[in-house]
Amino acid sequence: MTNKSIRIAPGLAARAARIHALLDQYIPDAPIPLHHESPFQLLCAVLLSAQCTDDRVNLVTPALFARAPDAAALAKLSAAQLLPIVRSCGLAPTKAKNLAALGRQLIAEHAGEVPHNLVALENLPGVGHKTASVVMAQAFGEPAFPVDTHIHRLAGRWQLSRANNVTEVERDLKRVFPASAWNRLHLQIIYFGRRYCPARGHDPAACPICSWAMTKARAQLEAQTGTSKPRPRTR
């Protein structure tokens, strides 16, 4: 089912359209933040980005790609050989193990190519739904709406979703925005959050979107707790 077949409440549709327009205004350019030259390199970079900043990943990947520019080269490296290269990323031992297994599985099951299929991507070592969605969107241009904790936070602040987990937030965002905009919006929301809508020290009144889209109750709660972590809904 696509978002075209779902009826959206007029107020929510208007809110989403206004947010979309503001994101285009404030974030007219939304480049892919992870440096790469192929779908394979993007896949490796996204895998490394878990609990790690994009800037740190971009410092690590030149050395990684010098040793392993493609799946065939990666498949020849062990986790022990990869660990020193990726050590500065969070969860480095696990990531090194996953990278080594990733190279071998790409060779064994996909002739060394990154599969152009969401389910096949999710079956690769260390690749979850969000990573697979990023690759589908940024490597292959397929409509996807990867949702991380940052997008989850802003979707809640802007009353686009009341969901408690990223799977349901993804569903809600896909309902209110056109599929043709998903790939760009994913990045625009991330960049907007970094520049105007941070998790801590946020002033809703100064934010171009929160100033009108955020409820007073949530603004007061965040001011009291000093955090914008999504809270479970009460029944």
Buried (B, 14 or more C-beta within 10 A) or exposed (E): EEBEEEEBEEEBBEBBEBBBEBBBEBBEEBEBBBBBEBBBBBBBBBBBBBEBEBEBBBEBBEEBBEEBBBBBBBBBBEBEBBBEBBEEBBBBEBBBBBBBBBBBBBBEEBEBBBBBBBEBBBEBBBBEBBBBBBBBBBBBEBBBBBBBEBBBBBBBBBBBBEBBEBEBBBBBBBBBBBBEBBBBBBBBBBBBBBEBBBBEEBEBEEBBBBEBBBEEEBBEEBEEEEEBEBEEEEE
